[in-house]
């Protein structure tokens, strides 16, 4: 089946290339027409107007910078929406996805929102993942095309679920990145190479993934006082040394300070004897 791709930045171009590589018929449109040239040379069809791009295919994949841009770009083409399946792979919040789903439905379109868990070079590879939410019927009908882009996982009818998963997964990723960067900043202050440090950091982080799974179980149960090997109060007392060590090295402690504040709130709330998973309670209720 024909597919339209709107938005040809690095990710949109990668999505289009993946479809073309599987001999799919693809119509492309971009506000800067020069970005279509390389894809047209690979076999894509260039639509002069966004209205023509929407009309060309039953499946329309959108990958732009923001949801505001999506509204702006699609506004001239709402008369072409009826019966179209719009798959929005633009990064956004759960509420933005729900609002856009209603907006598209009010104009006759069927809506899927998606969270891309991949970088552009990963698109089309087995390790790439795109999470979808919205119309299950549309997802199942077009899954063959969607699977060309990445492994496809459907998470529910609520259009906001895909961005909820997306942002939650990215939160975990950025937490790992920032922790690793802060750790490398500290270790290199002692004239130790970051690569040498990775020989210890990587297995340490992999070992701690087991603790993350235990935390997930405790959070779902709401029980933070089971088997406690290292209580939150003790960790809160020791955590100040992390900030002091960075300051002694002349480094910014900006990335590690917020967790110290959460520790103090948790202690104040009576969670000193608990596991570190109890921090979820002050994350949920930051005002105490």
HELIX and SHEET records of a PDB file:
HELIX    1   1 UNK A   10  UNK A   21  1                                  12    
HELIX    2   2 UNK A   33  UNK A   36  5                                   4    
HELIX    3   3 UNK A   37  UNK A   41  1                                   5    
HELIX    4   4 UNK A   50  UNK A   56  1                                   7    
HELIX    5   5 UNK A   67  UNK A   74  1                                   8    
HELIX    6   6 UNK A   75  UNK A   80  5                                   6    
HELIX    7   7 UNK A   94  UNK A  106  1                                  13    
HELIX    8   8 UNK A  120  UNK A  122  5                                   3    
HELIX    9   9 UNK A  136  UNK A  149  1                                  14    
HELIX   10  10 UNK A  160  UNK A  188  1                                  29    
HELIX   11  11 UNK A  194  UNK A  221  1                                  28    
HELIX   12  12 UNK A  232  UNK A  248  1                                  17    
HELIX   13  13 UNK A  254  UNK A  268  1                                  15    
HELIX   14  14 UNK A  276  UNK A  278  5                                   3    
HELIX   15  15 UNK A  279  UNK A  284  1                                   6    
SHEET    1   A 8 UNK A  45  UNK A  46  0                                        
SHEET    2   A 8 UNK A  26  UNK A  29  1                                        
SHEET    3   A 8 UNK A   3  UNK A   6  1                                        
SHEET    4   A 8 UNK A  59  UNK A  62  1                                        
SHEET    5   A 8 UNK A  85  UNK A  88  1                                        
SHEET    6   A 8 UNK A 110  UNK A 117  1                                        
SHEET    7   A 8 UNK A 129  UNK A 134 -1                                        
SHEET    8   A 8 UNK A 151  UNK A 154  1                                        
END                                                                             
